Amino acid sequence: MNRSQFHQQHAERATAEARRLLEQQPALGARWLPWVATELYQLSPPEYAAMVRRELARLNES
């Protein structure tokens, strides 16, 4: 599977995961950033984790 196919296959899931992470920000407050780092570290494969990071950044800017 090439990069484009991987992205297409996992884009919706990555966006949903990023939204889930962002939803926890108000509840966790200052602890949110270390928590998110841990959550992202646990995602696999690394290409998927990178997609979630990009979506998280994009959604956080909105």
TIVO-2410 file (N, C-alpha, C; in nm, 3 decimals):
# residues 62
REC num residu      c1      c2      c3 atome chaine
REC   1      M   0.085  -0.117   0.000     N      A
REC   1      M   0.000   0.000   0.000    CA      A
REC   1      M   0.090   0.124   0.000     C      A
REC   2      N   0.061   0.217  -0.091     N      A
REC   2      N   0.142   0.338  -0.095    CA      A
REC   2      N   0.088   0.441   0.004     C      A
REC   3      R   0.162   0.551   0.016     N      A
REC   3      R   0.129   0.654   0.116    CA      A
REC   3      R  -0.010   0.714   0.092     C      A
REC   4      S  -0.042   0.740  -0.033     N      A
REC   4      S  -0.171   0.798  -0.068    CA      A
REC   4      S  -0.286   0.705  -0.029     C      A
REC   5      Q  -0.271   0.578  -0.059     N      A
REC   5      Q  -0.373   0.480  -0.023    CA      A
REC   5      Q  -0.388   0.470   0.129     C      A
REC   6      F  -0.274   0.469   0.199     N      A
REC   6      F  -0.278   0.462   0.345    CA      A
REC   6      F  -0.353   0.582   0.401     C      A
REC   7      H  -0.322   0.700   0.349     N      A
REC   7      H  -0.388   0.822   0.396    CA      A
REC   7      H  -0.538   0.816   0.371     C      A
REC   8      Q  -0.577   0.777   0.252     N      A
REC   8      Q  -0.720   0.768   0.220    CA      A
REC   8      Q  -0.791   0.668   0.310     C      A
REC   9      Q  -0.727   0.557   0.336     N      A
REC   9      Q  -0.789   0.452   0.417    CA      A
REC   9      Q  -0.806   0.494   0.563     C      A
REC  10      H  -0.715   0.579   0.614     N      A
REC  10      H  -0.715   0.610   0.757    CA      A
REC  10      H  -0.750   0.755   0.791     C      A
REC  11      A  -0.781   0.837   0.693     N      A
REC  11      A  -0.805   0.980   0.716    CA      A
REC  11      A  -0.922   1.004   0.812     C      A
REC  12      E  -1.032   0.937   0.791     N      A
REC  12      E  -1.149   0.957   0.878    CA      A
REC  12      E  -1.120   0.918   1.021     C      A
REC  13      R  -1.054   0.806   1.038     N      A
REC  13      R  -1.020   0.757   1.171    CA      A
REC  13      R  -0.923   0.851   1.241     C      A
REC  14      A  -0.826   0.904   1.166     N      A
REC  14      A  -0.728   0.997   1.224    CA      A
REC  14      A  -0.797   1.125   1.271     C      A
REC  15      T  -0.891   1.174   1.192     N      A
REC  15      T  -0.965   1.294   1.232    CA      A
REC  15      T  -1.048   1.267   1.356     C      A
REC  16      A  -1.114   1.154   1.362     N      A
REC  16      A  -1.194   1.119   1.479    CA      A
REC  16      A  -1.106   1.106   1.604     C      A
REC  17      E  -0.990   1.048   1.588     N      A
REC  17      E  -0.897   1.032   1.701    CA      A
REC  17      E  -0.849   1.169   1.748     C      A
REC  18      A  -0.816   1.258   1.656     N      A
REC  18      A  -0.772   1.393   1.692    CA      A
REC  18      A  -0.883   1.467   1.766     C      A
REC  19      R  -1.005   1.453   1.722     N      A
REC  19      R  -1.118   1.517   1.791    CA      A
REC  19      R  -1.134   1.461   1.932     C      A
REC  20      R  -1.118   1.330   1.945     N      A
REC  20      R  -1.128   1.267   2.078    CA      A
REC  20      R  -1.023   1.325   2.171     C      A
REC  21      L  -0.902   1.342   2.121     N      A
REC  21      L  -0.795   1.397   2.203    CA      A
REC  21      L  -0.824   1.541   2.242     C      A
REC  22      L  -0.871   1.620   2.148     N      A
REC  22      L  -0.902   1.761   2.176    CA      A
REC  22      L  -1.016   1.775   2.276     C      A
REC  23      E  -1.112   1.685   2.271     N      A
REC  23      E  -1.226   1.691   2.363    CA      A
REC  23      E  -1.184   1.677   2.509     C      A
REC  24      Q  -1.068   1.618   2.532     N      A
REC  24      Q  -1.020   1.597   2.669    CA      A
REC  24      Q  -0.947   1.719   2.726     C      A
REC  25      Q  -0.917   1.816   2.640     N      A
REC  25      Q  -0.839   1.932   2.684    CA      A
REC  25      Q  -0.903   2.007   2.800     C      A
REC  26      P  -1.033   2.040   2.794     N      A
REC  26      P  -1.091   2.114   2.907    CA      A
REC  26      P  -1.086   2.036   3.039     C      A
REC  27      A  -1.110   1.907   3.032     N      A
REC  27      A  -1.111   1.826   3.154    CA      A
REC  27      A  -0.972   1.808   3.214     C      A
REC  28      L  -0.870   1.800   3.129     N      A
REC  28      L  -0.735   1.773   3.178    CA      A
REC  28      L  -0.655   1.898   3.207     C      A
REC  29      G  -0.693   2.010   3.149     N      A
REC  29      G  -0.623   2.135   3.175    CA      A
REC  29      G  -0.475   2.126   3.143     C      A
REC  30      A  -0.392   2.162   3.239     N      A
REC  30      A  -0.247   2.165   3.220    CA      A
REC  30      A  -0.189   2.025   3.197     C      A
REC  31      R  -0.260   1.922   3.236     N      A
REC  31      R  -0.212   1.785   3.218    CA      A
REC  31      R  -0.239   1.732   3.077     C      A
REC  32      W  -0.312   1.810   2.997     N      A
REC  32      W  -0.353   1.763   2.865    CA      A
REC  32      W  -0.235   1.734   2.774     C      A
REC  33      L  -0.138   1.825   2.765     N      A
REC  33      L  -0.026   1.806   2.672    CA      A
REC  33      L   0.054   1.679   2.701     C      A
REC  34      P   0.094   1.652   2.824     N      A
REC  34      P   0.164   1.525   2.849    CA      A
REC  34      P   0.075   1.404   2.820     C      A
REC  35      W  -0.054   1.416   2.849     N      A
REC  35      W  -0.146   1.306   2.822    CA      A
REC  35      W  -0.155   1.280   2.672     C      A
REC  36      V  -0.168   1.386   2.593     N      A
REC  36      V  -0.175   1.371   2.448    CA      A
REC  36      V  -0.047   1.309   2.394     C      A
REC  37      A   0.066   1.353   2.445     N      A
REC  37      A   0.193   1.296   2.400    CA      A
REC  37      A   0.196   1.145   2.424     C      A
REC  38      T   0.149   1.104   2.539     N      A
REC  38      T   0.144   0.960   2.571    CA      A
REC  38      T   0.049   0.887   2.477     C      A
REC  39      E  -0.068   0.946   2.454     N      A
REC  39      E  -0.166   0.884   2.364    CA      A
REC  39      E  -0.108   0.870   2.223     C      A
REC  40      L  -0.044   0.975   2.174     N      A
REC  40      L   0.013   0.970   2.039    CA      A
REC  40      L   0.126   0.867   2.031     C      A
REC  41      Y   0.206   0.858   2.135     N      A
REC  41      Y   0.317   0.762   2.138    CA      A
REC  41      Y   0.267   0.618   2.125     C      A
REC  42      Q   0.146   0.593   2.175     N      A
REC  42      Q   0.092   0.458   2.174    CA      A
REC  42      Q   0.026   0.420   2.042     C      A
REC  43      L   0.005   0.517   1.954     N      A
REC  43      L  -0.059   0.487   1.827    CA      A
REC  43      L   0.037   0.417   1.732     C      A
REC  44      S  -0.019   0.331   1.651     N      A
REC  44      S   0.063   0.254   1.558    CA      A
REC  44      S  -0.018   0.232   1.431     C      A
REC  45      P   0.046   0.226   1.319     N      A
REC  45      P   0.187   0.246   1.291    CA      A
REC  45      P   0.226   0.394   1.301     C      A
REC  46      P   0.354   0.424   1.296     N      A
REC  46      P   0.400   0.563   1.309    CA      A
REC  46      P   0.338   0.657   1.205     C      A
REC  47      E   0.310   0.606   1.086     N      A
REC  47      E   0.247   0.688   0.983    CA      A
REC  47      E   0.109   0.734   1.025     C      A
REC  48      Y   0.037   0.647   1.095     N      A
REC  48      Y  -0.096   0.682   1.144    CA      A
REC  48      Y  -0.085   0.785   1.257     C      A
REC  49      A   0.010   0.766   1.346     N      A
REC  49      A   0.031   0.861   1.455    CA      A
REC  49      A   0.063   0.999   1.398     C      A
REC  50      A   0.141   1.004   1.291     N      A
REC  50      A   0.173   1.132   1.228    CA      A
REC  50      A   0.048   1.196   1.170     C      A
REC  51      M  -0.039   1.116   1.112     N      A
REC  51      M  -0.166   1.169   1.059    CA      A
REC  51      M  -0.249   1.230   1.171     C      A
REC  52      V  -0.256   1.163   1.284     N      A
REC  52      V  -0.334   1.213   1.397    CA      A
REC  52      V  -0.272   1.343   1.449     C      A
REC  53      R  -0.140   1.349   1.458     N      A
REC  53      R  -0.073   1.472   1.501    CA      A
REC  53      R  -0.106   1.588   1.409     C      A
REC  54      R  -0.102   1.565   1.278     N      A
REC  54      R  -0.134   1.671   1.183    CA      A
REC  54      R  -0.279   1.716   1.198     C      A
REC  55      E  -0.370   1.621   1.213     N      A
REC  55      E  -0.511   1.655   1.231    CA      A
REC  55      E  -0.533   1.731   1.361     C      A
REC  56      L  -0.464   1.691   1.465     N      A
REC  56      L  -0.474   1.758   1.594    CA      A
REC  56      L  -0.429   1.903   1.580     C      A
REC  57      A  -0.319   1.926   1.512     N      A
REC  57      A  -0.272   2.063   1.490    CA      A
REC  57      A  -0.371   2.143   1.408     C      A
REC  58      R  -0.424   2.082   1.303     N      A
REC  58      R  -0.518   2.151   1.216    CA      A
REC  58      R  -0.646   2.187   1.292     C      A
REC  59      L  -0.699   2.094   1.367     N      A
REC  59      L  -0.823   2.119   1.442    CA      A
REC  59      L  -0.802   2.218   1.555     C      A
REC  60      N  -0.685   2.216   1.614     N      A
REC  60      N  -0.655   2.305   1.725    CA      A
REC  60      N  -0.642   2.451   1.678     C      A
REC  61      E  -0.607   2.470   1.553     N      A
REC  61      E  -0.595   2.604   1.494    CA      A
REC  61      E  -0.732   2.660   1.459     C      A
REC  62      S  -0.828   2.574   1.435     N      A
REC  62      S  -0.961   2.619   1.392    CA      A
REC  62      S  -1.037   2.690   1.500     C      A
***
